[in-house]
């Protein structure tokens, strides 16, 4: 299955009405897609211990996500994407309200990053990593000093 982002421009209508989104983006779908892409990349920065390919897919290699995102993850991505769009213009939107929502989503991502919150998302698989059979260690020190006082 080819790559598809976990949210598309039409999904943002749960957070902001479509006419307002189109007004901000000046009816340019690429602008909305870019805001979504930036939101996904921003969330990924905080979620490095999770399997990002399974959760988000990979547009570079055209790999689709295998994990069905939960409501919390979708809310985080949508809120950040709307915030990114609001940086262009914010007609008919309460700036302070959206700023607080954005800060709340980033705070949630930081809590997940610190392990204070543990969503049921797939973790990164480190079982394929190999370690060498033996590790050589070389240590040196200075010669013993004979001091007398």
KEDO-805011 format. One record per atom (N, C-alpha, C, O): residue in one letter; atom name; x, y, z. Coordinates in steps of 0.05 Angstrom, whole numbers. Example, Ala and Ser with C-alpha at 12.3 -4.5 7.8 and 13.67 -1.06 7.14 Angstrom:
+--------+-------+--------+--------+--------+
| residu | atome |      X |      Y |      Z |
+--------+-------+--------+--------+--------+
|      a |     N |    264 |   -114 |    156 |
|      a |    CA |    246 |    -90 |    156 |
|      a |     C |    264 |    -66 |    156 |
|      a |     O |    285 |    -66 |    169 |
|      s |     N |    257 |    -45 |    142 |
|      s |    CA |    273 |    -21 |    143 |
|      s |     C |    258 |      1 |    157 |
|      s |     O |    268 |     23 |    161 |
+--------+-------+--------+--------+--------+
***
This chain:
+--------+-------+--------+--------+--------+
| residu | atome |      X |      Y |      Z |
+--------+-------+--------+--------+--------+
|      x |     N |     17 |    -24 |      0 |
|      x |    CA |      0 |      0 |      0 |
|      x |     C |     18 |     25 |      0 |
|      x |     O |     37 |     26 |     15 |
|      x |     N |     12 |     45 |    -17 |
|      x |    CA |     29 |     69 |    -18 |
|      x |     C |     25 |     87 |      6 |
|      x |     O |      5 |     84 |     21 |
|      x |     N |     44 |    104 |     10 |
|      x |    CA |     43 |    123 |     32 |
|      x |     C |     19 |    142 |     31 |
|      x |     O |     13 |    152 |      9 |
|      x |     N |      6 |    145 |     53 |
|      x |    CA |    -15 |    165 |     56 |
|      x |     C |    -11 |    178 |     83 |
|      x |     O |     -8 |    163 |    103 |
|      x |     N |    -11 |    204 |     86 |
|      x |    CA |     -8 |    216 |    112 |
|      x |     C |    -31 |    208 |    130 |
|      x |     O |    -53 |    202 |    121 |
|      x |     N |    -26 |    209 |    157 |
|      x |    CA |    -47 |    200 |    175 |
|      x |     C |    -71 |    219 |    176 |
|      x |     O |    -92 |    212 |    184 |
|      x |     N |    -67 |    244 |    167 |
|      x |    CA |    -89 |    262 |    163 |
|      x |     C |    -86 |    276 |    136 |
|      x |     O |    -64 |    280 |    126 |
|      x |     N |   -108 |    282 |    124 |
|      x |    CA |   -109 |    297 |     98 |
|      x |     C |   -123 |    323 |    103 |
|      x |     O |   -136 |    327 |    124 |
|      x |     N |   -122 |    342 |     85 |
|      x |    CA |   -134 |    368 |     89 |
|      x |     C |   -163 |    367 |     98 |
|      x |     O |   -171 |    384 |    115 |
|      x |     N |   -179 |    349 |     88 |
|      x |    CA |   -207 |    348 |     95 |
|      x |     C |   -211 |    341 |    125 |
|      x |     O |   -231 |    348 |    137 |
|      x |     N |   -191 |    327 |    137 |
|      x |    CA |   -193 |    319 |    165 |
|      x |     C |   -192 |    343 |    184 |
|      x |     O |   -201 |    341 |    207 |
|      x |     N |   -180 |    365 |    175 |
|      x |    CA |   -178 |    388 |    192 |
|      x |     C |   -205 |    401 |    198 |
|      x |     O |   -207 |    418 |    216 |
|      x |     N |   -225 |    394 |    184 |
|      x |    CA |   -252 |    406 |    188 |
|      x |     C |   -264 |    399 |    215 |
|      x |     O |   -283 |    411 |    223 |
|      x |     N |   -252 |    379 |    229 |
|      x |    CA |   -262 |    374 |    257 |
|      x |     C |   -252 |    395 |    276 |
|      x |     O |   -262 |    397 |    298 |
|      x |     N |   -232 |    410 |    268 |
|      x |    CA |   -220 |    431 |    286 |
|      x |     C |   -227 |    459 |    277 |
|      x |     O |   -231 |    477 |    293 |
|      x |     N |   -228 |    463 |    251 |
|      x |    CA |   -234 |    489 |    239 |
|      x |     C |   -251 |    485 |    214 |
|      x |     O |   -246 |    466 |    199 |
|      x |     N |   -272 |    501 |    211 |
|      x |    CA |   -289 |    498 |    187 |
|      x |     C |   -273 |    501 |    161 |
|      x |     O |   -255 |    518 |    160 |
|      x |     N |   -280 |    485 |    142 |
|      x |    CA |   -266 |    485 |    116 |
|      x |     C |   -264 |    512 |    103 |
|      x |     O |   -243 |    518 |     92 |
|      x |     N |   -285 |    529 |    103 |
|      x |    CA |   -282 |    555 |     90 |
|      x |     C |   -260 |    572 |    103 |
|      x |     O |   -247 |    588 |     89 |
|      x |     N |   -257 |    570 |    129 |
|      x |    CA |   -236 |    586 |    143 |
|      x |     C |   -209 |    575 |    135 |
|      x |     O |   -190 |    590 |    130 |
|      x |     N |   -206 |    548 |    134 |
|      x |    CA |   -180 |    536 |    125 |
|      x |     C |   -174 |    545 |     97 |
|      x |     O |   -151 |    553 |     91 |
|      x |     N |   -193 |    545 |     79 |
|      x |    CA |   -189 |    553 |     52 |
|      x |     C |   -182 |    583 |     50 |
|      x |     O |   -166 |    591 |     33 |
|      x |     N |   -194 |    599 |     67 |
|      x |    CA |   -188 |    628 |     67 |
|      x |     C |   -159 |    632 |     76 |
|      x |     O |   -145 |    649 |     64 |
|      x |     N |   -151 |    618 |     97 |
|      x |    CA |   -123 |    621 |    106 |
|      x |     C |   -104 |    613 |     84 |
|      x |     O |    -84 |    627 |     79 |
|      x |     N |   -109 |    590 |     72 |
|      x |    CA |    -91 |    578 |     52 |
|      x |     C |    -95 |    590 |     24 |
|      x |     O |    -82 |    582 |      5 |
|      x |     N |   -114 |    608 |     22 |
|      x |    CA |   -121 |    620 |     -4 |
|      x |     C |   -128 |    599 |    -25 |
|      x |     O |   -120 |    600 |    -48 |
|      x |     N |   -144 |    579 |    -16 |
|      x |    CA |   -153 |    557 |    -33 |
|      x |     C |   -130 |    541 |    -45 |
|      x |     O |   -133 |    529 |    -66 |
|      x |     N |   -107 |    542 |    -33 |
|      x |    CA |    -83 |    527 |    -43 |
|      x |     C |    -80 |    502 |    -26 |
|      x |     O |    -71 |    503 |     -3 |
|      x |     N |    -87 |    479 |    -37 |
|      x |    CA |    -85 |    454 |    -23 |
|      x |     C |    -56 |    447 |    -15 |
|      x |     O |    -52 |    434 |      6 |
|      x |     N |    -37 |    455 |    -31 |
|      x |    CA |     -9 |    450 |    -24 |
|      x |     C |     -1 |    463 |      2 |
|      x |     O |     15 |    452 |     17 |
|      x |     N |    -12 |    487 |      8 |
|      x |    CA |     -6 |    500 |     33 |
|      x |     C |    -16 |    484 |     57 |
|      x |     O |     -3 |    482 |     77 |
|      x |     N |    -40 |    473 |     54 |
|      x |    CA |    -52 |    457 |     75 |
|      x |     C |    -36 |    431 |     79 |
|      x |     O |    -30 |    423 |    101 |
|      x |     N |    -28 |    418 |     57 |
|      x |    CA |    -12 |    394 |     58 |
|      x |     C |     15 |    400 |     71 |
|      x |     O |     25 |    383 |     87 |
|      x |     N |     26 |    422 |     65 |
|      x |    CA |     52 |    430 |     77 |
|      x |     C |     49 |    434 |    108 |
|      x |     O |     66 |    426 |    123 |
|      x |     N |     27 |    446 |    116 |
|      x |    CA |     23 |    450 |    145 |
|      x |     C |     19 |    424 |    159 |
|      x |     O |     29 |    420 |    181 |
|      x |     N |      6 |    405 |    146 |
|      x |    CA |      3 |    378 |    158 |
|      x |     C |     29 |    364 |    159 |
|      x |     O |     36 |    351 |    179 |
|      x |     N |     45 |    366 |    138 |
|      x |    CA |     71 |    353 |    137 |
|      x |     C |     89 |    364 |    160 |
|      x |     O |    104 |    349 |    173 |
|      x |     N |     89 |    390 |    163 |
|      x |    CA |    105 |    403 |    185 |
|      x |     C |     95 |    393 |    212 |
|      x |     O |    111 |    389 |    230 |
|      x |     N |     69 |    390 |    215 |
|      x |    CA |     58 |    381 |    241 |
|      x |     C |     67 |    352 |    247 |
|      x |     O |     74 |    346 |    269 |
|      x |     N |     67 |    335 |    227 |
|      x |    CA |     76 |    308 |    230 |
|      x |     C |    105 |    307 |    237 |
|      x |     O |    114 |    293 |    255 |
|      x |     N |    121 |    323 |    223 |
|      x |    CA |    150 |    324 |    229 |
|      x |     C |    155 |    335 |    257 |
|      x |     O |    174 |    325 |    271 |
|      x |     N |    140 |    354 |    266 |
|      x |    CA |    144 |    365 |    293 |
|      x |     C |    137 |    344 |    314 |
|      x |     O |    151 |    342 |    334 |
|      x |     N |    115 |    330 |    310 |
|      x |    CA |    108 |    309 |    329 |
|      x |     C |    129 |    287 |    330 |
|      x |     O |    135 |    276 |    351 |
|      x |     N |    140 |    280 |    307 |
|      x |    CA |    161 |    259 |    305 |
|      x |     C |    185 |    265 |    323 |
|      x |     O |    198 |    247 |    333 |
|      x |     N |    191 |    291 |    325 |
|      x |    CA |    215 |    299 |    341 |
|      x |     C |    212 |    290 |    370 |
|      x |     O |    232 |    284 |    383 |
|      x |     N |    188 |    288 |    380 |
|      x |    CA |    183 |    281 |    408 |
|      x |     C |    179 |    251 |    411 |
|      x |     O |    179 |    241 |    434 |
|      x |     N |    174 |    236 |    390 |
|      x |    CA |    166 |    209 |    392 |
|      x |     C |    187 |    189 |    382 |
|      x |     O |    180 |    169 |    370 |
|      x |     N |    212 |    195 |    386 |
|      x |    CA |    233 |    179 |    374 |
|      x |     C |    235 |    150 |    385 |
|      x |     O |    246 |    133 |    372 |
|      x |     N |    224 |    145 |    409 |
|      x |    CA |    225 |    118 |    419 |
|      x |     C |    203 |    100 |    408 |
|      x |     O |    202 |     76 |    413 |
|      x |     N |    185 |    112 |    392 |
|      x |    CA |    164 |     97 |    379 |
|      x |     C |    171 |     90 |    351 |
|      x |     O |    189 |    102 |    339 |
|      x |     N |    158 |     70 |    340 |
|      x |    CA |    163 |     62 |    312 |
|      x |     C |    149 |     82 |    293 |
|      x |     O |    125 |     79 |    287 |
|      x |     N |    164 |    101 |    285 |
|      x |    CA |    153 |    123 |    269 |
|      x |     C |    143 |    114 |    241 |
|      x |     O |    125 |    126 |    230 |
|      x |     N |    156 |     94 |    230 |
|      x |    CA |    147 |     83 |    204 |
|      x |     C |    120 |     70 |    208 |
|      x |     O |    103 |     73 |    191 |
|      x |     N |    117 |     54 |    229 |
|      x |    CA |     91 |     41 |    233 |
|      x |     C |     69 |     61 |    239 |
|      x |     O |     46 |     57 |    230 |
|      x |     N |     75 |     82 |    254 |
|      x |    CA |     55 |    102 |    262 |
|      x |     C |     49 |    121 |    239 |
|      x |     O |     25 |    126 |    233 |
|      x |     N |     69 |    132 |    226 |
|      x |    CA |     65 |    153 |    206 |
|      x |     C |     70 |    144 |    177 |
|      x |     O |     61 |    158 |    159 |
|      x |     N |     83 |    122 |    173 |
|      x |    CA |     91 |    114 |    146 |
|      x |     C |    116 |    130 |    138 |
|      x |     O |    127 |    145 |    154 |
|      x |     N |    125 |    127 |    113 |
|      x |    CA |    149 |    141 |    104 |
|      x |     C |    145 |    150 |     75 |
|      x |     O |    145 |    134 |     57 |
|      x |     N |    142 |    176 |     71 |
|      x |    CA |    138 |    186 |     44 |
|      x |     C |    163 |    182 |     26 |
|      x |     O |    160 |    180 |      2 |
|      x |     N |    186 |    182 |     38 |
|      x |    CA |    211 |    179 |     23 |
|      x |     C |    213 |    152 |      9 |
|      x |     O |    223 |    151 |    -14 |
|      x |     N |    204 |    131 |     23 |
|      x |    CA |    206 |    105 |     11 |
|      x |     C |    178 |     94 |      3 |
|      x |     O |    175 |     71 |     -5 |
|      x |     N |    158 |    112 |      5 |
|      x |    CA |    131 |    105 |     -3 |
|      x |     C |    120 |     81 |     13 |
|      x |     O |    107 |     64 |      1 |
|      x |     N |    125 |     81 |     39 |
|      x |    CA |    115 |     60 |     56 |
|      x |     C |     92 |     70 |     72 |
|      x |     O |     93 |     92 |     85 |
|      x |     N |     70 |     55 |     72 |
|      x |    CA |     46 |     64 |     87 |
|      x |     C |     48 |     57 |    117 |
|      x |     O |     63 |     38 |    124 |
|      x |     N |     35 |     71 |    133 |
|      x |    CA |     33 |     65 |    162 |
|      x |     C |     18 |     39 |    166 |
|      x |     O |     -1 |     33 |    151 |
|      x |     N |     27 |     24 |    186 |
|      x |    CA |     13 |     -1 |    192 |
|      x |     C |     -4 |      1 |    218 |
|      x |     O |    -19 |    -17 |    224 |
|      x |     N |      0 |     23 |    232 |
|      x |    CA |    -15 |     28 |    257 |
|      x |     C |    -38 |     47 |    252 |
|      x |     O |    -35 |     67 |    238 |
|      x |     N |    -61 |     40 |    263 |
|      x |    CA |    -84 |     57 |    260 |
|      x |     C |    -83 |     78 |    283 |
|      x |     O |    -84 |     70 |    306 |
|      x |     N |    -80 |    103 |    276 |
|      x |    CA |    -76 |    124 |    297 |
|      x |     C |   -101 |    127 |    315 |
|      x |     O |   -123 |    124 |    305 |
|      x |     N |    -96 |    132 |    340 |
|      x |    CA |   -118 |    136 |    359 |
|      x |     C |   -126 |    166 |    358 |
|      x |     O |   -113 |    182 |    346 |
|      x |     N |   -147 |    172 |    373 |
|      x |    CA |   -158 |    199 |    373 |
|      x |     C |   -139 |    219 |    384 |
|      x |     O |   -138 |    242 |    375 |
|      x |     N |   -123 |    211 |    404 |
|      x |    CA |   -104 |    230 |    416 |
|      x |     C |    -83 |    238 |    396 |
|      x |     O |    -77 |    262 |    393 |
|      x |     N |    -71 |    219 |    381 |
|      x |    CA |    -51 |    226 |    361 |
|      x |     C |    -62 |    243 |    339 |
|      x |     O |    -50 |    263 |    331 |
|      x |     N |    -86 |    237 |    330 |
|      x |    CA |    -99 |    253 |    309 |
|      x |     C |   -104 |    281 |    319 |
|      x |     O |   -100 |    301 |    304 |
|      x |     N |   -113 |    284 |    344 |
|      x |    CA |   -118 |    310 |    355 |
|      x |     C |    -92 |    327 |    357 |
|      x |     O |    -92 |    351 |    350 |
|      x |     N |    -70 |    314 |    365 |
|      x |    CA |    -45 |    328 |    366 |
|      x |     C |    -36 |    338 |    339 |
|      x |     O |    -29 |    362 |    336 |
|      x |     N |    -37 |    321 |    319 |
|      x |    CA |    -28 |    328 |    292 |
|      x |     C |    -46 |    350 |    280 |
|      x |     O |    -37 |    369 |    269 |
|      x |     N |    -73 |    347 |    284 |
|      x |    CA |    -91 |    368 |    273 |
|      x |     C |    -87 |    395 |    286 |
|      x |     O |    -87 |    415 |    273 |
|      x |     N |    -84 |    395 |    313 |
|      x |    CA |    -80 |    420 |    327 |
|      x |     C |    -54 |    434 |    318 |
|      x |     O |    -54 |    458 |    313 |
|      x |     N |    -33 |    419 |    315 |
|      x |    CA |     -7 |    431 |    306 |
|      x |     C |    -10 |    441 |    277 |
|      x |     O |      1 |    462 |    271 |
|      x |     N |    -24 |    425 |    261 |
|      x |    CA |    -27 |    434 |    233 |
|      x |     C |    -44 |    460 |    231 |
|      x |     O |    -37 |    477 |    215 |
|      x |     N |    -65 |    462 |    247 |
|      x |    CA |    -80 |    487 |    247 |
|      x |     C |    -63 |    510 |    257 |
|      x |     O |    -65 |    532 |    246 |
|      x |     N |    -47 |    505 |    277 |
|      x |    CA |    -29 |    526 |    287 |
|      x |     C |    -10 |    535 |    265 |
|      x |     O |     -5 |    559 |    261 |
|      x |     N |      1 |    515 |    250 |
|      x |    CA |     19 |    522 |    228 |
|      x |     C |      4 |    539 |    207 |
|      x |     O |     16 |    558 |    196 |
|      x |     N |    -21 |    533 |    201 |
|      x |    CA |    -36 |    549 |    182 |
|      x |     C |    -42 |    577 |    193 |
|      x |     O |    -41 |    597 |    179 |
|      x |     N |    -47 |    578 |    219 |
|      x |    CA |    -53 |    604 |    231 |
|      x |     C |    -29 |    623 |    231 |
|      x |     O |    -32 |    647 |    233 |
|      x |     N |     -5 |    612 |    228 |
|      x |    CA |     19 |    630 |    225 |
|      x |     C |     18 |    645 |    199 |
|      x |     O |     32 |    665 |    196 |
|      x |     N |      2 |    636 |    180 |
|      x |    CA |     -1 |    650 |    154 |
|      x |     C |    -21 |    673 |    158 |
|      x |     O |    -16 |    696 |    149 |
|      x |     N |    -43 |    667 |    170 |
|      x |    CA |    -64 |    687 |    175 |
|      x |     C |    -84 |    673 |    194 |
|      x |     O |    -86 |    649 |    195 |
|      x |     N |    -99 |    689 |    208 |
|      x |    CA |   -119 |    677 |    227 |
|      x |     C |   -146 |    691 |    226 |
|      x |     O |   -155 |    701 |    247 |
|      x |     N |   -159 |    691 |    204 |
|      x |    CA |   -185 |    703 |    203 |
|      x |     C |   -206 |    687 |    219 |
|      x |     O |   -207 |    663 |    216 |
|      x |     N |   -221 |    701 |    235 |
|      x |    CA |   -243 |    688 |    250 |
|      x |     C |   -234 |    667 |    269 |
|      x |     O |   -250 |    649 |    276 |
|      x |     N |   -209 |    667 |    278 |
|      x |    CA |   -200 |    647 |    297 |
|      x |     C |   -188 |    662 |    321 |
|      x |     O |   -174 |    682 |    318 |
|      x |     N |   -193 |    652 |    345 |
|      x |    CA |   -182 |    663 |    369 |
|      x |     C |   -153 |    655 |    372 |
|      x |     O |   -147 |    632 |    379 |
|      x |     N |   -135 |    674 |    368 |
|      x |    CA |   -107 |    668 |    369 |
|      x |     C |    -98 |    657 |    396 |
|      x |     O |    -83 |    637 |    396 |
|      x |     N |   -106 |    669 |    418 |
|      x |    CA |    -97 |    659 |    444 |
|      x |     C |   -107 |    631 |    450 |
|      x |     O |    -93 |    615 |    462 |
|      x |     N |   -132 |    626 |    442 |
|      x |    CA |   -143 |    599 |    446 |
|      x |     C |   -126 |    578 |    431 |
|      x |     O |   -119 |    557 |    442 |
|      x |     N |   -120 |    584 |    406 |
|      x |    CA |   -104 |    565 |    390 |
|      x |     C |    -75 |    563 |    400 |
|      x |     O |    -63 |    542 |    399 |
|      x |     N |    -65 |    585 |    409 |
|      x |    CA |    -38 |    584 |    421 |
|      x |     C |    -37 |    566 |    445 |
|      x |     O |    -19 |    551 |    449 |
|      x |     N |    -58 |    568 |    462 |
|      x |    CA |    -59 |    551 |    486 |
|      x |     C |    -63 |    522 |    478 |
|      x |     O |    -52 |    504 |    491 |
|      x |     N |    -79 |    517 |    458 |
|      x |    CA |    -83 |    489 |    449 |
|      x |     C |    -57 |    478 |    438 |
|      x |     O |    -50 |    455 |    443 |
|      x |     N |    -43 |    494 |    423 |
|      x |    CA |    -17 |    485 |    412 |
|      x |     C |      2 |    479 |    434 |
|      x |     O |     15 |    458 |    434 |
|      x |     N |      5 |    497 |    454 |
|      x |    CA |     23 |    492 |    477 |
|      x |     C |     15 |    467 |    492 |
|      x |     O |     32 |    452 |    502 |
|      x |     N |    -11 |    462 |    495 |
|      x |    CA |    -21 |    438 |    508 |
|      x |     C |    -13 |    413 |    493 |
|      x |     O |     -5 |    393 |    506 |
|      x |     N |    -14 |    413 |    467 |
|      x |    CA |     -7 |    390 |    451 |
|      x |     C |     24 |    385 |    453 |
|      x |     O |     32 |    362 |    455 |
|      x |     N |     39 |    406 |    452 |
|      x |    CA |     68 |    403 |    455 |
|      x |     C |     75 |    393 |    483 |
|      x |     O |     93 |    376 |    486 |
|      x |     N |     61 |    402 |    503 |
|      x |    CA |     65 |    392 |    530 |
|      x |     C |     58 |    363 |    532 |
|      x |     O |     72 |    348 |    545 |
|      x |     N |     37 |    355 |    518 |
|      x |    CA |     30 |    326 |    518 |
|      x |     C |     52 |    310 |    504 |
|      x |     O |     59 |    288 |    514 |
|      x |     N |     63 |    320 |    482 |
|      x |    CA |     85 |    306 |    469 |
|      x |     C |    109 |    304 |    487 |
|      x |     O |    123 |    283 |    487 |
|      x |     N |    115 |    325 |    502 |
|      x |    CA |    138 |    324 |    520 |
|      x |     C |    133 |    304 |    542 |
|      x |     O |    152 |    290 |    550 |
|      x |     N |    108 |    302 |    553 |
|      x |    CA |    102 |    282 |    573 |
|      x |     C |    106 |    254 |    562 |
|      x |     O |    116 |    237 |    576 |
|      x |     N |     98 |    250 |    538 |
|      x |    CA |    102 |    224 |    525 |
|      x |     C |    131 |    218 |    522 |
|      x |     O |    140 |    196 |    527 |
|      x |     N |    146 |    238 |    513 |
|      x |    CA |    175 |    235 |    509 |
|      x |     C |    189 |    228 |    535 |
|      x |     O |    207 |    212 |    536 |
|      x |     N |    181 |    240 |    558 |
|      x |    CA |    193 |    236 |    584 |
|      x |     C |    183 |    210 |    597 |
|      x |     O |    195 |    201 |    617 |
|      x |     N |    163 |    197 |    585 |
|      x |    CA |    152 |    173 |    597 |
|      x |     C |    131 |    178 |    618 |
|      x |     O |    123 |    159 |    632 |
|      x |     N |    122 |    203 |    621 |
|      x |    CA |    101 |    209 |    641 |
|      x |     C |     74 |    201 |    630 |
|      x |     O |     55 |    197 |    646 |
|      x |     N |     71 |    198 |    605 |
|      x |    CA |     46 |    188 |    592 |
|      x |     C |     55 |    166 |    573 |
|      x |     O |     76 |    168 |    560 |
|      x |     N |     39 |    145 |    572 |
|      x |    CA |     47 |    122 |    555 |
|      x |     C |     23 |    114 |    537 |
|      x |     O |      8 |     96 |    545 |
|      x |     N |     21 |    126 |    514 |
|      x |    CA |      0 |    118 |    496 |
|      x |     C |      5 |     90 |    485 |
|      x |     O |     28 |     81 |    485 |
|      x |     N |    -15 |     77 |    475 |
|      x |    CA |    -12 |     50 |    464 |
|      x |     C |     -4 |     51 |    435 |
|      x |     O |    -18 |     42 |    417 |
|      x |     N |     20 |     62 |    431 |
|      x |    CA |     31 |     64 |    404 |
|      x |     C |     54 |     45 |    402 |
|      x |     O |     66 |     38 |    422 |
|      x |     N |     60 |     35 |    378 |
|      x |    CA |     82 |     15 |    375 |
|      x |     C |    110 |     28 |    381 |
|      x |     O |    116 |     50 |    371 |
|      x |     N |    125 |     13 |    397 |
|      x |    CA |    152 |     23 |    403 |
|      x |     C |    172 |     15 |    381 |
|      x |     O |    167 |     -3 |    365 |
|      x |     N |    194 |     29 |    380 |
|      x |    CA |    216 |     23 |    362 |
|      x |     C |    227 |     -5 |    369 |
|      x |     O |    230 |    -11 |    392 |
|      x |     N |    232 |    -21 |    349 |
|      x |    CA |    243 |    -48 |    353 |
|      x |     C |    273 |    -47 |    351 |
|      x |     O |    285 |    -42 |    330 |
|      x |     N |    286 |    -53 |    374 |
|      x |    CA |    315 |    -53 |    375 |
|      x |     C |    327 |    -81 |    375 |
|      x |     O |    351 |    -84 |    381 |
|      x |     N |    311 |   -102 |    370 |
|      x |    CA |    320 |   -129 |    372 |
|      x |     C |    339 |   -136 |    349 |
|      x |     O |    354 |   -155 |    352 |
|      x |     N |    338 |   -122 |    327 |
|      x |    CA |    355 |   -128 |    304 |
|      x |     C |    383 |   -117 |    307 |
|      x |     O |    401 |   -123 |    291 |
|      x |     N |    388 |   -100 |    328 |
|      x |    CA |    414 |    -89 |    331 |
|      x |     C |    434 |   -110 |    341 |
|      x |     O |    426 |   -127 |    357 |
|      x |     N |    457 |   -110 |    330 |
|      x |    CA |    477 |   -130 |    338 |
|      x |     C |    500 |   -116 |    354 |
|      x |     O |    507 |    -93 |    348 |
|      x |     N |    510 |   -131 |    373 |
|      x |    CA |    533 |   -121 |    388 |
|      x |     C |    556 |   -139 |    382 |
|      x |     O |    552 |   -163 |    378 |
|      x |     N |    580 |   -129 |    383 |
|      x |    CA |    603 |   -146 |    378 |
|      x |     C |    606 |   -167 |    400 |
|      x |     O |    598 |   -162 |    423 |
|      x |     N |    619 |   -190 |    393 |
|      x |    CA |    623 |   -211 |    412 |
|      x |     C |    642 |   -202 |    435 |
|      x |     O |    638 |   -210 |    458 |
|      x |     N |    661 |   -187 |    428 |
|      x |    CA |    680 |   -177 |    449 |
|      x |     C |    685 |   -148 |    444 |
|      x |     O |    686 |   -139 |    421 |
|      x |     N |    689 |   -134 |    465 |
|      x |    CA |    695 |   -106 |    463 |
|      x |     C |    722 |   -102 |    475 |
|      x |     O |    727 |   -108 |    499 |
|      x |     N |    741 |    -91 |    460 |
|      x |    CA |    768 |    -87 |    470 |
|      x |     C |    769 |    -60 |    484 |
|      x |     O |    759 |    -40 |    474 |
|      x |     N |    782 |    -60 |    507 |
|      x |    CA |    784 |    -35 |    522 |
|      x |     C |    814 |    -31 |    527 |
|      x |     O |    829 |    -49 |    534 |
|      x |     N |    823 |     -7 |    522 |
|      x |    CA |    851 |      0 |    526 |
|      x |     C |    852 |     24 |    546 |
|      x |     O |    840 |     44 |    541 |
|      x |     N |    866 |     20 |    568 |
|      x |    CA |    868 |     41 |    588 |
|      x |     C |    897 |     47 |    594 |
|      x |     O |    913 |     29 |    595 |
|      x |     N |    903 |     72 |    599 |
|      x |    CA |    930 |     81 |    606 |
|      x |     C |    927 |    101 |    629 |
|      x |     O |    906 |    113 |    633 |
|      x |     N |    949 |    104 |    644 |
|      x |    CA |    949 |    124 |    664 |
|      x |     C |    977 |    136 |    666 |
|      x |     O |    996 |    125 |    654 |
|      x |     N |    980 |    157 |    681 |
|      x |    CA |   1006 |    169 |    685 |
|      x |     C |   1023 |    152 |    705 |
|      x |     O |   1011 |    136 |    720 |
|      x |     N |   1049 |    156 |    704 |
|      x |    CA |   1066 |    141 |    723 |
|      x |     C |   1060 |    151 |    751 |
|      x |     O |   1052 |    173 |    756 |
|      x |     N |   1065 |    133 |    771 |
|      x |    CA |   1061 |    139 |    798 |
|      x |     C |   1080 |    161 |    807 |
|      x |     O |   1104 |    160 |    801 |
|      x |     N |   1069 |    181 |    821 |
|      x |    CA |   1086 |    203 |    830 |
|      x |     C |   1094 |    197 |    859 |
|      x |     O |   1077 |    191 |    875 |
|      x |     N |   1120 |    200 |    864 |
|      x |    CA |   1130 |    197 |    892 |
|      x |     C |   1135 |    225 |    903 |
|      x |     O |   1156 |    236 |    898 |
|      x |     N |   1117 |    234 |    918 |
|      x |    CA |   1120 |    261 |    929 |
|      x |     C |   1126 |    258 |    959 |
|      x |     O |   1115 |    241 |    973 |
|      x |     N |   1144 |    275 |    969 |
|      x |    CA |   1149 |    275 |    997 |
|      x |     C |   1146 |    304 |   1007 |
|      x |     O |   1155 |    323 |    993 |
|      x |     N |   1135 |    307 |   1030 |
|      x |    CA |   1131 |    333 |   1041 |
|      x |     C |   1146 |    337 |   1066 |
|      x |     O |   1145 |    358 |   1078 |
+--------+-------+--------+--------+--------+
***
